Amino acid sequence: MYTFDEQSLSDLHKDARGYRPRSEYFWGDWNQSTNDGKQAIWDSLVDEMVESQEAEAACERVCVEEFEAQVKQTMGYGASDRETALRWITDGEIFNHSQDVESFVYGRGILFTDYGRKLVKELIEIVIFEDPGF
């Protein structure tokens, strides 16, 4: 039984390798392959995608741990609570709107995590938004 799907092959390739297949080499191999060959290509891409997702999740965990360590370290320097620590950590940053907060969190590699989404909401209530003066 074959599980490959030519309609979602480009999406799978992007999930596995970070970009859509654009070379004639890939598409040539695909188009010249038998169904067994196409299944082998598909299965290999699925394996790559799983590895990629696991590596990304591991990286996100490390980034969350590093940011939480920064919060705790800042509290150790005298911030009386988490809110104050976050205020100190973001001191010097310019926030004109919520996208700037998202950019701040993105830059720490955690925006697309549950922790990152909660942190964005938390920071929006803490940071001071400046008038961009446009």
C-alpha positions as CSV (number, residue, x, y, z in Angstrom):
1,M,0.0,0.0,0.0
2,Y,1.3,3.4,-0.9
3,T,0.9,6.4,1.4
4,F,2.6,9.1,-0.7
5,D,0.6,12.0,-1.8
6,E,1.8,14.0,-4.8
7,Q,-0.5,16.9,-3.8
8,S,1.2,17.4,-0.5
9,L,4.7,16.4,-1.5
10,S,5.9,20.0,-1.7
11,D,4.5,20.7,1.8
12,L,6.2,17.7,3.2
13,H,9.5,18.7,1.6
14,K,9.2,22.1,3.1
15,D,8.5,20.6,6.6
16,A,11.4,18.3,6.2
17,R,14.0,20.6,4.7
18,G,12.8,24.1,5.3
19,Y,12.2,24.9,1.7
20,R,10.0,23.7,-1.2
21,P,11.6,21.5,-3.8
22,R,12.7,23.7,-6.6
23,S,15.3,21.8,-8.5
24,E,14.8,19.7,-11.6
25,Y,16.9,17.1,-9.9
26,F,14.3,16.4,-7.2
27,W,11.3,16.6,-9.5
28,G,13.1,14.6,-12.2
29,D,13.9,11.8,-9.7
30,W,10.3,11.9,-8.5
31,N,8.7,11.8,-11.9
32,Q,11.0,9.0,-13.1
33,S,10.4,6.9,-10.0
34,T,8.1,3.9,-9.8
35,N,5.5,3.9,-7.1
36,D,7.9,2.0,-4.9
37,G,10.6,4.6,-5.5
38,K,8.1,7.4,-4.8
39,Q,7.2,5.7,-1.6
40,A,10.9,5.5,-0.6
41,I,11.3,9.2,-1.3
42,W,8.2,10.0,0.7
43,D,9.2,7.9,3.6
44,S,12.7,9.5,3.7
45,L,11.1,12.9,3.7
46,V,8.8,11.9,6.6
47,D,11.8,10.7,8.6
48,E,13.6,14.0,7.9
49,M,10.5,15.9,9.0
50,V,10.3,14.0,12.2
51,E,14.0,14.6,12.9
52,S,13.6,18.3,12.1
53,Q,10.6,18.7,14.4
54,E,12.4,16.9,17.2
55,A,15.5,19.2,16.8
56,E,13.3,22.3,16.7
57,A,11.5,21.2,19.8
58,A,14.8,20.5,21.6
59,C,16.1,24.0,20.6
60,E,12.9,25.6,21.8
61,R,13.2,23.9,25.2
62,V,16.8,25.1,25.6
63,C,15.7,28.7,24.6
64,V,12.9,28.6,27.2
65,E,15.2,27.3,29.8
66,E,17.8,30.0,29.0
67,F,15.1,32.8,29.2
68,E,13.8,31.5,32.5
69,A,17.3,31.3,33.8
70,Q,17.7,35.0,32.8
71,V,14.6,35.9,34.7
72,K,15.8,34.1,37.8
73,Q,19.2,35.6,37.5
74,T,17.7,39.1,37.2
75,M,15.6,38.4,40.3
76,G,18.9,37.4,42.0
77,Y,20.3,40.8,41.1
78,G,17.5,42.4,43.1
79,A,14.3,42.4,41.0
80,S,11.6,41.8,43.6
81,D,9.4,39.7,41.4
82,R,8.9,38.3,37.9
83,E,7.2,41.4,36.6
84,T,10.1,43.6,37.7
85,A,12.6,41.1,36.3
86,L,10.8,41.2,32.9
87,R,10.7,45.0,33.1
88,W,14.5,45.1,33.7
89,I,15.1,42.6,30.9
90,T,13.2,44.6,28.4
91,D,14.7,47.9,29.6
92,G,16.3,49.6,26.6
93,E,14.0,47.9,24.1
94,I,11.7,50.1,22.0
95,F,8.1,48.9,21.8
96,N,5.7,50.8,19.6
97,H,3.1,48.0,19.3
98,S,2.5,44.4,20.2
99,Q,4.4,43.2,17.1
100,D,7.6,44.6,18.7
101,V,6.9,42.4,21.8
102,E,6.4,39.4,19.5
103,S,9.7,40.3,17.8
104,F,11.5,40.5,21.1
105,V,10.2,37.0,22.0
106,Y,10.9,35.7,18.5
107,G,14.5,36.8,18.9
108,R,14.8,34.5,21.9
109,G,13.6,31.5,19.8
110,I,10.4,30.9,21.8
111,L,7.6,32.8,20.1
112,F,6.0,29.8,18.6
113,T,5.9,27.9,21.9
114,D,3.2,27.8,24.6
115,Y,5.6,29.6,26.9
116,G,6.3,32.2,24.3
117,R,2.7,32.9,23.6
118,K,2.1,33.4,27.4
119,L,5.2,35.5,27.6
120,V,3.9,37.8,24.8
121,K,0.7,38.4,26.7
122,E,2.6,38.9,29.9
123,L,5.0,41.5,28.4
124,I,2.2,43.4,26.6
125,E,0.9,44.2,30.1
126,I,4.3,45.2,31.4
127,V,6.2,47.1,28.7
128,I,5.7,50.8,28.0
129,F,4.6,51.4,24.4
130,E,6.2,54.5,22.9
131,D,4.6,56.8,20.3
132,P,6.5,56.0,17.1
133,G,6.1,59.7,16.1
134,F,5.2,58.9,12.5
